[in-house]
Amino acid sequence: MNRKLLIYGAIFVALVAVAGFFSGVITAASFSLTAKPGSDNPETYAEGGKISFAPIVDKTSRAVVSIEGKRTVIYRSPYYDFSDDPFFRKFFGEAPRRNLEQEQKWLGSGFIVEYKGKDYILTNNHVVKDAQELKISLSDDKEFSGEDIEIIGRDPETEVAVIRIKKGGDLPDITPGSVDDLKVGDWVIAIGNPFGLFGTVTAGVVSAKGRSAVSLSRNIYADFIQTDAAINQGNSGGPLINSKGEVVGVNTMIFSQTGGNIGIGFAVPIDIAMDVLGSLVETGTVERGYLGIVPENLSSEIKKALNYPYEAGVYVKRVEEETPAEKAGLAEGDIILKIDDKKTEDVNILRKMVAAKNPNEKAKVTVWRNGEEKTLTVELGKRPAVEVSSSKQTEGEEWLGMRILLSTSQEASNVWGNKDVDGVFVSEVKEGSPADKAGVLENSLISFVQAESRSMKIKTIEDVIRAKKEFNPPLVLLLNLPNGEIRVISIEES
């Protein structure tokens, strides 16, 4: 009896092993992982049961560059000289604060692409926007800085920047791929310089496409590729590469609740990046069509209340005055169905469709109004400067002697790192100003303002502008300091 059981058991194990072998062969074939390096098949291959991305890395890594940004920030010491000496204060008053200098450095990535026979470097806007000096390092240890580097242009609305090395010679480049051919579940790899570790490779899969509802994004035209390939500090601006060795995205950011690399990454699609590159190279700017409405995605409640017969569309919350939309006859309450016979399924798609057109170009806009479809002809305008790229964000807002920036600015990031904090960043406090006399410290974050009969949270530059109009001293500010301290400051006079 036991001998029979042993025989049957051996036969069963053998059958399982054979089935496993053929299953592995079929699986490998379905992922195109049987090709050897140098073949015409996809660059990923399997050898000895192991998946390898080595051919992709070998093919593309030489076109990945390291970008170091540098700037010198002048600020005043938060402490008064001899401020703890009562004798000194009695006879000499408060001693002035000293001006101090701090050199700030940061690292990012980029990659080389060819456009009309010339080599350019694609990277992120935030990698270069605040830099007073740039240094670019190539994989062959060549370095370029100073006048050797030209910033062709930046586009904050897509978070793309373009650089050129003036005398770099013939540089290795990566071939742009097709985002349309990229599928959710496809393998992708990211190459960059996280934490200054040159040429680091991480791999993952495409988790989603067309991501627009990304809480970390301030981009107007967000259309991100989502991936679980690890993207760390220093990866920003590096390439996201498909299994053919083609670049399909510009790595931009990671969303993580742990503050580390455990999270999901987002990349700007390469087709958007290449369009921006072409515009910046040809004209020095990026011009986009402009409609002049405040749109909103349709909710189930709106569709039910209006007995709306279709699945998709974009609701018009407001029509701005003196805009192409108003001149063409669009109205609040309209639901936009199509732009030039292409369906507008959500706000993000509508924005991309309008932005893809040139100023002064005419477009047919089909709307659903009061139970009927109506087609209007709109001559698009030129999109005005948006807040994300305006001087208010880069030069700051002045209030009570403080220079205030967004907490997402490079200056704030250099002090606060990637901490998830609310508030606006105090980059400078003018000596003798109301904020200075009250003891507001540079590098702190203002998160709350309060007066006798009202209060409000402060998160954006728009909040600061509103507070300037509605709050006059005496008032109270809530400050968050980099060391974790929370301080309440009372400003008595303006």
C-alpha positions, 0 to 999 in steps of 0.5 A: 500500500505504501509502495503504491502511494509512493509510485503515485506520488512520484508520478504526480510530482513529475506531471506537475513539473512538466506542466510548470515547465510548459507554463513557464515557456508559454508565459515567457513567450507571451511577454516576449522575454525569450529574445537575446540581446542584439536580436530584433525582438523587444529589448527585454529578455529572459535567460536562465529563468531571470528577466533582464533589462540590461539591453535597454539600459545599455542602449539608453543610459548614455543619453541620461545626464545629471543636472546640478543646480546652484544658487546663493541666497542672502538672508538675515540671521534670525537672531540679534547680536547681543540680544540676550544682554540687557546692559547692551540693549539699555545703552545701544538698543537692538543690534542689527541683524547680520546678512548671511549667505547660504549656497544651495544645491540640488540635483536632477536628471535629464535626457538627450533627444534629437530635434531637427538634427540638433541635440537637446536635453529634456528635463523638469521645469523645477530642476532649472527654474531657480538656478543661478548656475547649472552643471551638466554631467554626462555618462562619459564623465564630461562636464559642462557649465557656465556659458556652455549651457543654454536654457532654451525655455521653460513651460511651468504649465507642463513642468517641462524645460529644454536645455542645450549644450552649445559645444557638446558635439554629437551626443547620444540620444534616446528615441521618443516612443509612442504614448498611444502604444503604451498600455497599462501593465506594460513594463517600463524603467526609469533611469536617473540620478537619485540622491546623486547616484549616477545612472540608477535604474528602477523598473515597474509597470504602467499603473495608469494613463491620463492621470489628471487628478494628482494632488501634488500637481500644480500643472494646468495640463496634467496628463500623467503616466502613472508607474510603480517604478521607484522615483526618488529625489534626483530622478526628476527630469529623467526618462521613463523608457518602454521595453523597446528602449524608447522614451515615453515620459519625463519622470516628474514626481512621486506620491508617497505617504511615507516620505520615501520611495514607496509610492507611485510615480508620475511622468509627463508623456513624451508627446507633450514634452516633444511638442513643448520642445518644438515650440520653445526651439522654434518660437521661444515660447509656448502659445496655447488656445484659450476659450475663457470658461470655468469648467467642471466635470459632470456629476451624477447629481447634475445629470439627474437634475437636468435629465441629461441624456449622455454619459460624458460632457463638461459643465460650464460653471462660468463664462469670463467676460470679454473672452472668446467663449462670451463672444461666441455665445457660450453661457453658464449652464451649457454642457460642452459635448464636442470640440470639432467633432471630438468628444469632450469626456472630461475637463482634462480632455477639454483643456488639452483639446483647446490648448492644442489649438493655436490662438486665432484658430476657429473651432466648432463647439457643440453644447447641450443647452436646455435639452437641445444640441447647439453648435457655436463657432469660436475664434480662440484667443491666446491663453493669458499667463496663469498663476503657476508661471506668473511672477507672483509665484517666482518673485513672491508677494510682499506683506507687512515687510515679508517676501512670501513664496509658495511652500512648493517653491525651490527656496522652500524645498531647500529648507523644508525638503519634502515635508508635507506642510501647509502654509506659505513660505517666508523667504525674507523679512525686511529689517524694521518692518512690522513683521520684523518688529513682531519677530517673524522669522525667515524660512518659517511657514505662515499657515493661519491669520486671525483678527478680532472678528475673523480668521482664515487659513493661508495656503496659497499666494491668492490667500495672501493677496486676500489677507492683505485686503481683509486683515489689518494689524493688530492681527495674529499669525501662526508660524511653523518653524523648520525645527517643528516648533509652532509659534504665535506672532502678534503684529500690532502695527502696519 
